[in-house]
């Protein structure tokens, strides 16, 4: 998982050097790689990233809007000096996991 995280960050940064919006789109495309690697441990890191990109085709906007819906909660967390993230983080990660189960898996 650590190797996947490093590879994902490096690829997103490289895409962002070309164009920031392109980096965001690629970040969304690669977002399901952790779940895919967990479900399919036989995948290599780059197979998981490629499969994530392939499966996110047609779902990028939906995933973007899902994460955008948490902006208000993020602002509330900043008012609590980060303590609210104890509740927000599990809620966000569970929501992203349900997205994977519903649309990608």
N, C-alpha and C positions, 0 to 999 in steps of 0.2 A: 504494500500500500504506500509506503514511503517513496519507493521508486516511481510509482504511478503519479503521486502528487508532485514530485520534482519534474517529471517529464511533462505533466500537464501545465505546470506553471511556466516552464521554459517555452513550450509551444505557444501559450497564450501571450507571453511577453514578446516573442518573435513576431506573432501576427499583429500585435498592438503597435510594433515599430512601423509596420506598413500603414496602418490606419486604426485609430482607436475603436471605431465602431466594428471593424472587422475582428479585433481582439475580443470584443464583447460577444459577438456572434459565435466565434470559435469556442469561447469559454462556455457558452450555453450548449454548443454541440458536444463538447467533451464532458459535460456535467454528469452524465450517467455512467461514466467509466468505472467508478468505484463500485456501484451496484452490480454492473455486469461482471467485473472481476470477482466479486463475492459469489455471484451465482454460477460463474463458470471459471473455476480456478485454473483450468487448463489454458486459458487465454494468456498470451504474453501482454506486456504493457501496451504495446502499439496495436495489437489486435483489439484490446478492450477500448482504446481510444477511437480506433476506426469503426468498431461496431457501435459505439456510442454516437459517433457522428452520423452513421447510417440510420440508426433507429430514431434519432432526434429530427430527422427530415420530416417536416410538416408539423412539428410540435414545438419549435423554437419560440414562436410568439406566445403560445399558451404558457410555456415555462417562464418566459420573461414576465408576463403579466402576473403569474402566480407569485414570483419573487417581488415584483413591484408592489403587490398588495401588502407586503410587510414593512413598507417604508414608514408608515404611521407608527407601527409598533417600535421600530428602530428609534424614532424620535422620542417616544415615551421612555425607552431604555436610557437614552442620553440624559433625560431629566432625573433619572434615579441613579446617575453616576455608574451605570453598568450593572447594578444589582438586578434590574429587570431582565437581564439576559439569562439569568438562571431559569426563567420561565419561557422566554422567547426562543432560545436556542433549541430546546427539545421540541417545541411546537413547530419551528421552521424545519428542522431535520425530519420530523415525522411527516410533515406535509410533503416534503420533497420525496420521501420514501413511498408515500401513497401515490404520488405522481408517477413514479417509476412502476409500481405495481399495476396501476390502472392503464397507462399508455404505452410503456416501453417493454415490459416483461412479456 
